[in-house]
Amino acid sequence: MNQQRLQKAFYQTENGYETRIQYLEEVVHLLLARTNLNQSPRGPSAPLNGSFQSSAD
């Protein structure tokens, strides 16, 4: 029973980190988009999707 509780807590923590990272990726994307609107275009930029990776080792 205790092991099930630990596994559930680990999953919730892992999911929480993933959710936070996705939120931060969206914030960074919006900030960069805003910055790019205020500056002249410099050239092609890399897409942000999947640029951040986390490890839960």
N, CA, C, O and CB atoms as a CASP TS submission, in Angstrom:
PFRMAT TS
TARGET T0000
AUTHOR 0000-0000-0000
METHOD Language model
MODEL 1
PARENT N/A
ATOM      1  N   MET     1       0.826  -1.195   0.000  1.00  0.00           N
ATOM      2  CA  MET     1       0.000   0.000   0.000  1.00  0.00           C
ATOM      3  C   MET     1       0.871   1.260   0.000  1.00  0.00           C
ATOM      4  O   MET     1       0.603   2.204  -0.743  1.00  0.00           O
ATOM      5  CB  MET     1      -0.940  -0.002   1.213  1.00  0.00           C
ATOM      6  N   ASN     2       1.893   1.270   0.819  1.00  0.00           N
ATOM      7  CA  ASN     2       2.787   2.419   0.883  1.00  0.00           C
ATOM      8  C   ASN     2       3.499   2.628  -0.447  1.00  0.00           C
ATOM      9  O   ASN     2       3.722   3.766  -0.861  1.00  0.00           O
ATOM     10  CB  ASN     2       3.808   2.240   2.006  1.00  0.00           C
ATOM     11  N   GLN     3       3.858   1.534  -1.119  1.00  0.00           N
ATOM     12  CA  GLN     3       4.539   1.632  -2.411  1.00  0.00           C
ATOM     13  C   GLN     3       3.618   2.267  -3.456  1.00  0.00           C
ATOM     14  O   GLN     3       4.071   3.062  -4.280  1.00  0.00           O
ATOM     15  CB  GLN     3       5.006   0.236  -2.884  1.00  0.00           C
ATOM     16  N   GLN     4       2.340   1.922  -3.426  1.00  0.00           N
ATOM     17  CA  GLN     4       1.391   2.526  -4.359  1.00  0.00           C
ATOM     18  C   GLN     4       1.301   4.032  -4.131  1.00  0.00           C
ATOM     19  O   GLN     4       1.217   4.809  -5.082  1.00  0.00           O
ATOM     20  CB  GLN     4       0.001   1.878  -4.211  1.00  0.00           C
ATOM     21  N   ARG     5       1.318   4.433  -2.879  1.00  0.00           N
ATOM     22  CA  ARG     5       1.263   5.850  -2.552  1.00  0.00           C
ATOM     23  C   ARG     5       2.499   6.577  -3.078  1.00  0.00           C
ATOM     24  O   ARG     5       2.398   7.682  -3.610  1.00  0.00           O
ATOM     25  CB  ARG     5       1.135   6.045  -1.038  1.00  0.00           C
ATOM     26  N   LEU     6       3.667   5.947  -2.925  1.00  0.00           N
ATOM     27  CA  LEU     6       4.907   6.547  -3.416  1.00  0.00           C
ATOM     28  C   LEU     6       4.899   6.663  -4.938  1.00  0.00           C
ATOM     29  O   LEU     6       5.328   7.678  -5.488  1.00  0.00           O
ATOM     30  CB  LEU     6       6.116   5.723  -2.958  1.00  0.00           C
ATOM     31  N   GLN     7       4.414   5.628  -5.617  1.00  0.00           N
ATOM     32  CA  GLN     7       4.348   5.671  -7.078  1.00  0.00           C
ATOM     33  C   GLN     7       3.402   6.779  -7.538  1.00  0.00           C
ATOM     34  O   GLN     7       3.695   7.489  -8.500  1.00  0.00           O
ATOM     35  CB  GLN     7       3.889   4.309  -7.641  1.00  0.00           C
ATOM     36  N   LYS     8       2.280   6.925  -6.857  1.00  0.00           N
ATOM     37  CA  LYS     8       1.328   7.972  -7.209  1.00  0.00           C
ATOM     38  C   LYS     8       1.946   9.348  -6.982  1.00  0.00           C
ATOM     39  O   LYS     8       1.798  10.241  -7.817  1.00  0.00           O
ATOM     40  CB  LYS     8       0.033   7.824  -6.391  1.00  0.00           C
ATOM     41  N   ALA     9       2.633   9.521  -5.863  1.00  0.00           N
ATOM     42  CA  ALA     9       3.280  10.800  -5.571  1.00  0.00           C
ATOM     43  C   ALA     9       4.351  11.110  -6.610  1.00  0.00           C
ATOM     44  O   ALA     9       4.480  12.256  -7.042  1.00  0.00           O
ATOM     45  CB  ALA     9       3.894  10.785  -4.163  1.00  0.00           C
ATOM     46  N   PHE    10       5.127  10.095  -7.019  1.00  0.00           N
ATOM     47  CA  PHE    10       6.160  10.307  -8.033  1.00  0.00           C
ATOM     48  C   PHE    10       5.524  10.725  -9.349  1.00  0.00           C
ATOM     49  O   PHE    10       6.011  11.645 -10.007  1.00  0.00           O
ATOM     50  CB  PHE    10       7.005   9.033  -8.228  1.00  0.00           C
ATOM     51  N   TYR    11       4.445  10.062  -9.739  1.00  0.00           N
ATOM     52  CA  TYR    11       3.774  10.398 -10.997  1.00  0.00           C
ATOM     53  C   TYR    11       3.246  11.830 -10.950  1.00  0.00           C
ATOM     54  O   TYR    11       3.393  12.578 -11.917  1.00  0.00           O
ATOM     55  CB  TYR    11       2.621   9.410 -11.281  1.00  0.00           C
ATOM     56  N   GLN    12       2.637  12.212  -9.838  1.00  0.00           N
ATOM     57  CA  GLN    12       2.104  13.564  -9.720  1.00  0.00           C
ATOM     58  C   GLN    12       3.224  14.598  -9.797  1.00  0.00           C
ATOM     59  O   GLN    12       3.060  15.642 -10.428  1.00  0.00           O
ATOM     60  CB  GLN    12       1.328  13.721  -8.408  1.00  0.00           C
ATOM     61  N   THR    13       4.352  14.317  -9.164  1.00  0.00           N
ATOM     62  CA  THR    13       5.485  15.235  -9.207  1.00  0.00           C
ATOM     63  C   THR    13       6.039  15.319 -10.616  1.00  0.00           C
ATOM     64  O   THR    13       6.307  16.413 -11.114  1.00  0.00           O
ATOM     65  CB  THR    13       6.580  14.795  -8.230  1.00  0.00           C
ATOM     66  N   GLU    14       6.215  14.176 -11.263  1.00  0.00           N
ATOM     67  CA  GLU    14       6.742  14.152 -12.627  1.00  0.00           C
ATOM     68  C   GLU    14       5.808  14.920 -13.558  1.00  0.00           C
ATOM     69  O   GLU    14       6.266  15.720 -14.373  1.00  0.00           O
ATOM     70  CB  GLU    14       6.925  12.695 -13.121  1.00  0.00           C
ATOM     71  N   ASN    15       4.529  14.687 -13.444  1.00  0.00           N
ATOM     72  CA  ASN    15       3.549  15.380 -14.272  1.00  0.00           C
ATOM     73  C   ASN    15       3.553  16.871 -13.954  1.00  0.00           C
ATOM     74  O   ASN    15       3.401  17.697 -14.854  1.00  0.00           O
ATOM     75  CB  ASN    15       2.143  14.789 -14.061  1.00  0.00           C
ATOM     76  N   GLY    16       3.725  17.217 -12.694  1.00  0.00           N
ATOM     77  CA  GLY    16       3.778  18.623 -12.306  1.00  0.00           C
ATOM     78  C   GLY    16       4.950  19.330 -12.945  1.00  0.00           C
ATOM     79  O   GLY    16       4.813  20.457 -13.420  1.00  0.00           O
ATOM     80  N   TYR    17       6.107  18.680 -12.962  1.00  0.00           N
ATOM     81  CA  TYR    17       7.283  19.273 -13.597  1.00  0.00           C
ATOM     82  C   TYR    17       7.056  19.437 -15.094  1.00  0.00           C
ATOM     83  O   TYR    17       7.398  20.468 -15.673  1.00  0.00           O
ATOM     84  CB  TYR    17       8.530  18.412 -13.340  1.00  0.00           C
ATOM     85  N   GLU    18       6.484  18.425 -15.709  1.00  0.00           N
ATOM     86  CA  GLU    18       6.228  18.498 -17.151  1.00  0.00           C
ATOM     87  C   GLU    18       5.272  19.645 -17.463  1.00  0.00           C
ATOM     88  O   GLU    18       5.475  20.386 -18.424  1.00  0.00           O
ATOM     89  CB  GLU    18       5.649  17.162 -17.671  1.00  0.00           C
ATOM     90  N   THR    19       4.237  19.786 -16.654  1.00  0.00           N
ATOM     91  CA  THR    19       3.273  20.860 -16.848  1.00  0.00           C
ATOM     92  C   THR    19       3.937  22.217 -16.676  1.00  0.00           C
ATOM     93  O   THR    19       3.681  23.135 -17.455  1.00  0.00           O
ATOM     94  CB  THR    19       2.104  20.716 -15.873  1.00  0.00           C
ATOM     95  N   ARG    20       4.782  22.353 -15.670  1.00  0.00           N
ATOM     96  CA  ARG    20       5.485  23.620 -15.446  1.00  0.00           C
ATOM     97  C   ARG    20       6.416  23.950 -16.604  1.00  0.00           C
ATOM     98  O   ARG    20       6.492  25.099 -17.040  1.00  0.00           O
ATOM     99  CB  ARG    20       6.279  23.564 -14.140  1.00  0.00           C
ATOM    100  N   ILE    21       7.118  22.947 -17.097  1.00  0.00           N
ATOM    101  CA  ILE    21       8.041  23.169 -18.215  1.00  0.00           C
ATOM    102  C   ILE    21       7.270  23.606 -19.453  1.00  0.00           C
ATOM    103  O   ILE    21       7.695  24.523 -20.156  1.00  0.00           O
ATOM    104  CB  ILE    21       8.856  21.890 -18.515  1.00  0.00           C
ATOM    105  N   GLN    22       6.146  22.960 -19.725  1.00  0.00           N
ATOM    106  CA  GLN    22       5.337  23.349 -20.884  1.00  0.00           C
ATOM    107  C   GLN    22       4.849  24.788 -20.738  1.00  0.00           C
ATOM    108  O   GLN    22       4.845  25.545 -21.709  1.00  0.00           O
ATOM    109  CB  GLN    22       4.137  22.394 -21.053  1.00  0.00           C
ATOM    110  N   TYR    23       4.439  25.163 -19.531  1.00  0.00           N
ATOM    111  CA  TYR    23       3.986  26.531 -19.283  1.00  0.00           C
ATOM    112  C   TYR    23       5.121  27.522 -19.529  1.00  0.00           C
ATOM    113  O   TYR    23       4.924  28.554 -20.171  1.00  0.00           O
ATOM    114  CB  TYR    23       3.454  26.673 -17.842  1.00  0.00           C
ATOM    115  N   LEU    24       6.313  27.204 -19.013  1.00  0.00           N
ATOM    116  CA  LEU    24       7.459  28.091 -19.206  1.00  0.00           C
ATOM    117  C   LEU    24       7.849  28.192 -20.673  1.00  0.00           C
ATOM    118  O   LEU    24       8.245  29.262 -21.135  1.00  0.00           O
ATOM    119  CB  LEU    24       8.646  27.604 -18.389  1.00  0.00           C
ATOM    120  N   GLU    25       7.741  27.087 -21.413  1.00  0.00           N
ATOM    121  CA  GLU    25       8.013  27.132 -22.854  1.00  0.00           C
ATOM    122  C   GLU    25       7.061  28.101 -23.548  1.00  0.00           C
ATOM    123  O   GLU    25       7.475  28.870 -24.415  1.00  0.00           O
ATOM    124  CB  GLU    25       7.887  25.724 -23.476  1.00  0.00           C
ATOM    125  N   GLU    26       5.789  28.060 -23.167  1.00  0.00           N
ATOM    126  CA  GLU    26       4.813  28.965 -23.767  1.00  0.00           C
ATOM    127  C   GLU    26       5.122  30.414 -23.421  1.00  0.00           C
ATOM    128  O   GLU    26       5.007  31.292 -24.276  1.00  0.00           O
ATOM    129  CB  GLU    26       3.402  28.606 -23.307  1.00  0.00           C
ATOM    130  N   VAL    27       5.514  30.674 -22.176  1.00  0.00           N
ATOM    131  CA  VAL    27       5.854  32.032 -21.758  1.00  0.00           C
ATOM    132  C   VAL    27       7.050  32.546 -22.551  1.00  0.00           C
ATOM    133  O   VAL    27       7.035  33.674 -23.042  1.00  0.00           O
ATOM    134  CB  VAL    27       6.154  32.077 -20.247  1.00  0.00           C
ATOM    135  N   VAL    28       8.086  31.716 -22.677  1.00  0.00           N
ATOM    136  CA  VAL    28       9.277  32.118 -23.434  1.00  0.00           C
ATOM    137  C   VAL    28       8.906  32.393 -24.886  1.00  0.00           C
ATOM    138  O   VAL    28       9.370  33.369 -25.476  1.00  0.00           O
ATOM    139  CB  VAL    28      10.372  31.026 -23.357  1.00  0.00           C
ATOM    140  N   HIS    29       8.077  31.539 -25.453  1.00  0.00           N
ATOM    141  CA  HIS    29       7.653  31.726 -26.844  1.00  0.00           C
ATOM    142  C   HIS    29       6.930  33.065 -27.011  1.00  0.00           C
ATOM    143  O   HIS    29       7.191  33.798 -27.964  1.00  0.00           O
ATOM    144  CB  HIS    29       6.737  30.564 -27.292  1.00  0.00           C
ATOM    145  N   LEU    30       6.026  33.379 -26.090  1.00  0.00           N
ATOM    146  CA  LEU    30       5.298  34.647 -26.171  1.00  0.00           C
ATOM    147  C   LEU    30       6.230  35.840 -26.000  1.00  0.00           C
ATOM    148  O   LEU    30       6.099  36.835 -26.713  1.00  0.00           O
ATOM    149  CB  LEU    30       4.197  34.693 -25.115  1.00  0.00           C
ATOM    150  N   LEU    31       7.163  35.751 -25.070  1.00  0.00           N
ATOM    151  CA  LEU    31       8.109  36.847 -24.859  1.00  0.00           C
ATOM    152  C   LEU    31       8.991  37.061 -26.083  1.00  0.00           C
ATOM    153  O   LEU    31       9.251  38.198 -26.477  1.00  0.00           O
ATOM    154  CB  LEU    31       8.978  36.571 -23.630  1.00  0.00           C
ATOM    155  N   LEU    32       9.446  35.975 -26.678  1.00  0.00           N
ATOM    156  CA  LEU    32      10.272  36.100 -27.881  1.00  0.00           C
ATOM    157  C   LEU    32       9.468  36.677 -29.041  1.00  0.00           C
ATOM    158  O   LEU    32       9.983  37.485 -29.814  1.00  0.00           O
ATOM    159  CB  LEU    32      10.856  34.737 -28.273  1.00  0.00           C
ATOM    160  N   ALA    33       8.227  36.271 -29.164  1.00  0.00           N
ATOM    161  CA  ALA    33       7.379  36.797 -30.230  1.00  0.00           C
ATOM    162  C   ALA    33       7.173  38.296 -30.046  1.00  0.00           C
ATOM    163  O   ALA    33       7.208  39.053 -31.016  1.00  0.00           O
ATOM    164  CB  ALA    33       6.022  36.065 -30.257  1.00  0.00           C
ATOM    165  N   ARG    34       6.959  38.722 -28.815  1.00  0.00           N
ATOM    166  CA  ARG    34       6.792  40.142 -28.523  1.00  0.00           C
ATOM    167  C   ARG    34       8.066  40.920 -28.836  1.00  0.00           C
ATOM    168  O   ARG    34       8.019  42.006 -29.414  1.00  0.00           O
ATOM    169  CB  ARG    34       6.399  40.342 -27.057  1.00  0.00           C
ATOM    170  N   THR    35       9.197  40.353 -28.449  1.00  0.00           N
ATOM    171  CA  THR    35      10.487  40.991 -28.701  1.00  0.00           C
ATOM    172  C   THR    35      10.732  41.114 -30.197  1.00  0.00           C
ATOM    173  O   THR    35      11.213  42.145 -30.666  1.00  0.00           O
ATOM    174  CB  THR    35      11.626  40.199 -28.036  1.00  0.00           C
ATOM    175  N   ASN    36      10.404  40.071 -30.945  1.00  0.00           N
ATOM    176  CA  ASN    36      10.613  40.082 -32.392  1.00  0.00           C
ATOM    177  C   ASN    36       9.728  41.114 -33.084  1.00  0.00           C
ATOM    178  O   ASN    36      10.111  41.656 -34.120  1.00  0.00           O
ATOM    179  CB  ASN    36      10.346  38.701 -32.972  1.00  0.00           C
ATOM    180  N   LEU    37       8.562  41.389 -32.532  1.00  0.00           N
ATOM    181  CA  LEU    37       7.685  42.402 -33.120  1.00  0.00           C
ATOM    182  C   LEU    37       8.274  43.799 -32.950  1.00  0.00           C
ATOM    183  O   LEU    37       8.062  44.670 -33.795  1.00  0.00           O
ATOM    184  CB  LEU    37       6.289  42.336 -32.484  1.00  0.00           C
ATOM    185  N   ASN    38       9.006  44.015 -31.869  1.00  0.00           N
ATOM    186  CA  ASN    38       9.570  45.323 -31.578  1.00  0.00           C
ATOM    187  C   ASN    38      10.917  45.551 -32.248  1.00  0.00           C
ATOM    188  O   ASN    38      11.429  46.670 -32.223  1.00  0.00           O
ATOM    189  CB  ASN    38       9.710  45.495 -30.098  1.00  0.00           C
ATOM    190  N   GLN    39      11.498  44.528 -32.840  1.00  0.00           N
ATOM    191  CA  GLN    39      12.800  44.647 -33.483  1.00  0.00           C
ATOM    192  C   GLN    39      12.661  44.313 -34.961  1.00  0.00           C
ATOM    193  O   GLN    39      11.679  43.708 -35.392  1.00  0.00           O
ATOM    194  CB  GLN    39      13.844  43.721 -32.804  1.00  0.00           C
ATOM    195  N   SER    40      13.663  44.718 -35.722  1.00  0.00           N
ATOM    196  CA  SER    40      13.655  44.375 -37.140  1.00  0.00           C
ATOM    197  C   SER    40      13.991  42.900 -37.305  1.00  0.00           C
ATOM    198  O   SER    40      14.722  42.341 -36.488  1.00  0.00           O
ATOM    199  CB  SER    40      14.654  45.255 -37.929  1.00  0.00           C
ATOM    200  N   PRO    41      13.474  42.267 -38.340  1.00  0.00           N
ATOM    201  CA  PRO    41      13.759  40.840 -38.547  1.00  0.00           C
ATOM    202  C   PRO    41      15.245  40.609 -38.829  1.00  0.00           C
ATOM    203  O   PRO    41      15.861  41.335 -39.609  1.00  0.00           O
ATOM    204  CB  PRO    41      12.912  40.286 -39.709  1.00  0.00           C
ATOM    205  N   ARG    42      15.804  39.597 -38.186  1.00  0.00           N
ATOM    206  CA  ARG    42      17.221  39.276 -38.343  1.00  0.00           C
ATOM    207  C   ARG    42      17.440  38.071 -39.236  1.00  0.00           C
ATOM    208  O   ARG    42      18.554  37.843 -39.707  1.00  0.00           O
ATOM    209  CB  ARG    42      17.851  39.029 -36.995  1.00  0.00           C
ATOM    210  N   GLY    43      16.419  37.315 -39.468  1.00  0.00           N
ATOM    211  CA  GLY    43      16.563  36.100 -40.254  1.00  0.00           C
ATOM    212  C   GLY    43      15.757  34.982 -39.634  1.00  0.00           C
ATOM    213  O   GLY    43      15.061  35.187 -38.639  1.00  0.00           O
ATOM    214  N   PRO    44      15.847  33.805 -40.215  1.00  0.00           N
ATOM    215  CA  PRO    44      15.054  32.677 -39.697  1.00  0.00           C
ATOM    216  C   PRO    44      15.514  32.275 -38.296  1.00  0.00           C
ATOM    217  O   PRO    44      16.702  32.306 -37.978  1.00  0.00           O
ATOM    218  CB  PRO    44      15.154  31.467 -40.648  1.00  0.00           C
ATOM    219  N   SER    45      14.556  31.904 -37.488  1.00  0.00           N
ATOM    220  CA  SER    45      14.879  31.421 -36.148  1.00  0.00           C
ATOM    221  C   SER    45      14.390  29.986 -36.005  1.00  0.00           C
ATOM    222  O   SER    45      13.483  29.553 -36.716  1.00  0.00           O
ATOM    223  CB  SER    45      14.247  32.330 -35.057  1.00  0.00           C
ATOM    224  N   ALA    46      14.987  29.271 -35.097  1.00  0.00           N
ATOM    225  CA  ALA    46      14.629  27.868 -34.875  1.00  0.00           C
ATOM    226  C   ALA    46      13.275  27.790 -34.188  1.00  0.00           C
ATOM    227  O   ALA    46      12.962  28.640 -33.355  1.00  0.00           O
ATOM    228  CB  ALA    46      15.710  27.146 -34.028  1.00  0.00           C
ATOM    229  N   PRO    47      12.469  26.797 -34.517  1.00  0.00           N
ATOM    230  CA  PRO    47      11.186  26.621 -33.826  1.00  0.00           C
ATOM    231  C   PRO    47      11.411  26.259 -32.367  1.00  0.00           C
ATOM    232  O   PRO    47      12.383  25.583 -32.030  1.00  0.00           O
ATOM    233  CB  PRO    47      10.340  25.536 -34.516  1.00  0.00           C
ATOM    234  N   LEU    48      10.508  26.711 -31.502  1.00  0.00           N
ATOM    235  CA  LEU    48      10.665  26.475 -30.073  1.00  0.00           C
ATOM    236  C   LEU    48      10.082  25.152 -29.615  1.00  0.00           C
ATOM    237  O   LEU    48      10.434  24.667 -28.539  1.00  0.00           O
ATOM    238  CB  LEU    48      10.030  27.585 -29.307  1.00  0.00           C
ATOM    239  N   ASN    49       9.205  24.559 -30.397  1.00  0.00           N
ATOM    240  CA  ASN    49       8.582  23.306 -29.965  1.00  0.00           C
ATOM    241  C   ASN    49       9.626  22.234 -29.737  1.00  0.00           C
ATOM    242  O   ASN    49      10.410  21.919 -30.632  1.00  0.00           O
ATOM    243  CB  ASN    49       7.560  22.829 -30.994  1.00  0.00           C
ATOM    244  N   GLY    50       9.636  21.678 -28.547  1.00  0.00           N
ATOM    245  CA  GLY    50      10.547  20.587 -28.228  1.00  0.00           C
ATOM    246  C   GLY    50      11.980  21.018 -28.000  1.00  0.00           C
ATOM    247  O   GLY    50      12.873  20.173 -27.948  1.00  0.00           O
ATOM    248  N   SER    51      12.222  22.318 -27.862  1.00  0.00           N
ATOM    249  CA  SER    51      13.603  22.761 -27.682  1.00  0.00           C
ATOM    250  C   SER    51      14.074  22.566 -26.251  1.00  0.00           C
ATOM    251  O   SER    51      15.276  22.489 -26.001  1.00  0.00           O
ATOM    252  CB  SER    51      13.743  24.219 -28.076  1.00  0.00           C
ATOM    253  N   PHE    52      13.142  22.487 -25.310  1.00  0.00           N
ATOM    254  CA  PHE    52      13.493  22.244 -23.921  1.00  0.00           C
ATOM    255  C   PHE    52      13.256  20.778 -23.606  1.00  0.00           C
ATOM    256  O   PHE    52      12.221  20.217 -23.965  1.00  0.00           O
ATOM    257  CB  PHE    52      12.679  23.155 -22.969  1.00  0.00           C
ATOM    258  N   GLN    53      14.203  20.167 -22.944  1.00  0.00           N
ATOM    259  CA  GLN    53      14.046  18.772 -22.554  1.00  0.00           C
ATOM    260  C   GLN    53      14.337  18.644 -21.072  1.00  0.00           C
ATOM    261  O   GLN    53      15.217  19.317 -20.537  1.00  0.00           O
ATOM    262  CB  GLN    53      14.974  17.848 -23.382  1.00  0.00           C
ATOM    263  N   SER    54      13.600  17.786 -20.428  1.00  0.00           N
ATOM    264  CA  SER    54      13.846  17.539 -19.015  1.00  0.00           C
ATOM    265  C   SER    54      14.113  16.062 -18.813  1.00  0.00           C
ATOM    266  O   SER    54      13.684  15.220 -19.602  1.00  0.00           O
ATOM    267  CB  SER    54      12.653  18.006 -18.148  1.00  0.00           C
ATOM    268  N   SER    55      14.818  15.767 -17.758  1.00  0.00           N
ATOM    269  CA  SER    55      15.054  14.363 -17.435  1.00  0.00           C
ATOM    270  C   SER    55      14.591  14.115 -16.013  1.00  0.00           C
ATOM    271  O   SER    55      14.865  14.909 -15.113  1.00  0.00           O
ATOM    272  CB  SER    55      16.554  13.982 -17.608  1.00  0.00           C
ATOM    273  N   ALA    56      13.904  13.034 -15.820  1.00  0.00           N
ATOM    274  CA  ALA    56      13.394  12.673 -14.498  1.00  0.00           C
ATOM    275  C   ALA    56      14.143  11.451 -13.988  1.00  0.00           C
ATOM    276  O   ALA    56      13.538  10.527 -13.445  1.00  0.00           O
ATOM    277  CB  ALA    56      11.865  12.399 -14.543  1.00  0.00           C
ATOM    278  N   ASP    57      15.439  11.448 -14.160  1.00  0.00           N
ATOM    279  CA  ASP    57      16.245  10.303 -13.719  1.00  0.00           C
ATOM    280  C   ASP    57      16.451  10.318 -12.228  1.00  0.00           C
ATOM    281  O   ASP    57      17.106   9.428 -11.686  1.00  0.00           O
ATOM    282  CB  ASP    57      17.590  10.292 -14.418  1.00  0.00           C
TER
END
